[in-house]
Amino acid sequence: MTESRFKENREHRYTISLPSESEPVLVVCPKCSSKASIVPYQEESVRFSCFECGYTSTKSTNIRSFQWYDEDPTDGYFGFNLWLRIDCVGESLWAFNQGHLNFLESYVGANLRERSKDEELGWRNSSLASRLPKWMKSAKNRDAILKAIGELKQKV
């Protein structure tokens, strides 16, 4: 068995949720329930666009509100349900985009997980890896979680 290793890159739990042109946040359209995206738009705003029905909306990036601990987590701007969500080992497994899925797959699939101390700030509890729930960190759930991540990747 080859040993896979995860080395924390200090990805912050809030930066993973920021949309970009290359990594939009994928959400469920509130009008037609199809896949939609949120991307940066102009200076200090984001734009929601549905691929199916064409519905669009724009919002300021000044205020974000997260519903991460609910069964149906939402994006931080519009409050729309995330597109990448699946039931897994009795829990809700979700991701904002392909990059988030890749991070989760790398973390969950690793047999050895390393955290690193920030040279300026010391040990911090705001990194994405440090904030993952216990069920996701448990080796007994590894195969089921990796299977669910594979299913979510098909939805991207």
C-alpha positions as CSV (number, residue, x, y, z in Angstrom):
1,M,0.0,0.0,0.0
2,T,1.5,3.4,-1.0
3,E,1.4,6.0,1.6
4,S,-0.3,9.2,0.5
5,R,0.6,12.5,2.3
6,F,-1.4,15.7,2.8
7,K,0.7,18.7,3.7
8,E,-1.4,21.7,4.8
9,N,-0.9,24.8,2.6
10,R,-2.6,27.2,5.0
11,E,-5.8,27.4,2.9
12,H,-8.2,29.5,5.0
13,R,-11.8,28.4,5.4
14,Y,-13.1,31.8,4.1
15,T,-10.9,32.1,1.1
16,I,-12.0,28.7,-0.3
17,S,-15.5,30.2,-0.6
18,L,-14.4,33.2,-2.7
19,P,-15.5,32.9,-6.3
20,S,-13.1,33.5,-9.1
21,E,-13.3,33.4,-12.9
22,S,-11.5,30.0,-12.9
23,E,-13.2,28.7,-9.8
24,P,-16.8,30.0,-9.6
25,V,-19.0,29.0,-6.7
26,L,-21.5,26.5,-8.0
27,V,-25.1,26.9,-6.6
28,V,-28.6,25.8,-7.3
29,C,-30.7,28.3,-9.3
30,P,-33.7,29.4,-7.2
31,K,-35.8,29.8,-10.3
32,C,-35.3,26.4,-12.1
33,S,-33.2,24.3,-9.7
34,S,-30.4,23.9,-12.3
35,K,-26.7,24.4,-12.0
36,A,-25.6,28.1,-11.7
37,S,-22.5,30.0,-10.9
38,I,-21.3,33.0,-8.9
39,V,-18.3,34.9,-10.2
40,P,-16.6,38.2,-9.5
41,Y,-18.3,41.1,-11.3
42,Q,-16.9,44.6,-11.6
43,E,-15.2,46.0,-8.5
44,E,-16.7,44.8,-5.2
45,S,-19.6,42.8,-6.5
46,V,-20.4,39.3,-7.6
47,R,-22.8,38.0,-10.3
48,F,-25.1,35.0,-10.2
49,S,-25.9,33.4,-13.5
50,C,-28.0,30.3,-14.3
51,F,-26.7,28.1,-17.2
52,E,-30.2,26.8,-17.9
53,C,-32.8,29.6,-17.6
54,G,-30.6,32.6,-17.9
55,Y,-31.6,34.2,-14.6
56,T,-28.9,36.7,-13.3
57,S,-28.4,38.8,-10.2
58,T,-25.7,41.0,-8.9
59,K,-24.7,41.7,-5.3
60,S,-22.1,43.6,-3.3
61,T,-19.2,41.7,-1.8
62,N,-19.2,43.9,1.3
63,I,-21.5,41.5,3.3
64,R,-21.2,37.7,3.5
65,S,-23.3,35.4,5.6
66,F,-22.5,31.6,5.8
67,Q,-24.8,28.7,6.6
68,W,-22.1,26.0,6.7
69,Y,-23.4,24.0,9.6
70,D,-26.9,23.4,8.1
71,E,-27.8,20.3,6.2
72,D,-28.1,22.5,3.1
73,P,-25.2,24.9,3.2
74,T,-25.4,28.1,1.1
75,D,-23.1,30.5,-0.7
76,G,-22.0,33.6,1.3
77,Y,-23.6,36.2,-0.9
78,F,-27.0,35.2,-2.2
79,G,-27.9,32.5,0.3
80,F,-28.5,30.0,-2.5
81,N,-28.0,26.2,-1.9
82,L,-24.7,24.8,-3.0
83,W,-24.8,22.6,-6.2
84,L,-22.1,20.3,-4.9
85,R,-23.8,18.6,-2.0
86,I,-24.5,14.9,-1.3
87,D,-25.5,12.8,1.7
88,C,-22.6,10.8,3.0
89,V,-22.3,8.5,6.0
90,G,-25.4,10.2,7.5
91,E,-23.9,13.7,7.1
92,S,-24.0,16.5,4.5
93,L,-20.8,16.5,2.3
94,W,-20.5,19.7,0.2
95,A,-18.1,21.9,-1.7
96,F,-18.1,25.4,-3.3
97,N,-16.3,24.4,-6.5
98,Q,-13.8,22.0,-8.2
99,G,-10.9,23.4,-6.2
100,H,-12.7,22.7,-2.9
101,L,-13.5,19.2,-4.1
102,N,-9.8,18.6,-5.0
103,F,-8.7,19.9,-1.5
104,L,-11.2,17.5,0.2
105,E,-10.1,14.6,-1.9
106,S,-6.5,15.2,-1.2
107,Y,-7.1,15.5,2.5
108,V,-9.5,12.6,3.0
109,G,-7.4,10.3,0.7
110,A,-4.2,10.9,2.6
111,N,-2.9,8.3,5.1
112,L,-0.6,11.0,6.7
113,R,-1.8,14.5,7.3
114,E,0.7,17.2,8.3
115,R,-0.1,20.6,9.7
116,S,2.5,23.4,9.7
117,K,3.0,26.2,12.2
118,D,2.7,29.7,10.8
119,E,6.0,31.4,11.4
120,E,4.4,34.7,12.4
121,L,1.2,33.6,14.0
122,G,2.0,30.2,15.4
123,W,-0.7,27.4,15.5
124,R,-4.0,28.7,14.1
125,N,-7.4,27.1,14.1
126,S,-8.7,28.9,11.0
127,S,-7.2,26.8,8.3
128,L,-9.6,24.8,6.2
129,A,-8.0,21.5,7.3
130,S,-8.3,22.3,11.0
131,R,-12.0,23.1,10.7
132,L,-13.1,19.9,8.9
133,P,-15.6,17.9,10.9
134,K,-14.5,14.8,12.8
135,W,-16.5,12.4,10.6
136,M,-14.6,13.7,7.6
137,K,-11.3,13.1,9.3
138,S,-12.1,9.6,10.4
139,A,-10.3,6.8,8.5
140,K,-13.4,4.5,8.8
141,N,-15.3,6.9,6.5
142,R,-12.5,7.4,3.9
143,D,-13.8,5.1,1.2
144,A,-17.4,6.4,1.4
145,I,-16.3,10.0,1.4
146,L,-14.0,9.5,-1.6
147,K,-16.8,7.8,-3.5
148,A,-19.2,10.7,-2.7
149,I,-16.5,13.2,-3.8
150,G,-16.2,11.3,-7.1
151,E,-20.0,11.6,-7.6
152,L,-19.8,15.3,-6.9
153,K,-17.0,15.7,-9.4
154,Q,-19.4,14.3,-12.1
155,K,-21.8,17.2,-11.3
156,V,-19.1,19.9,-12.0
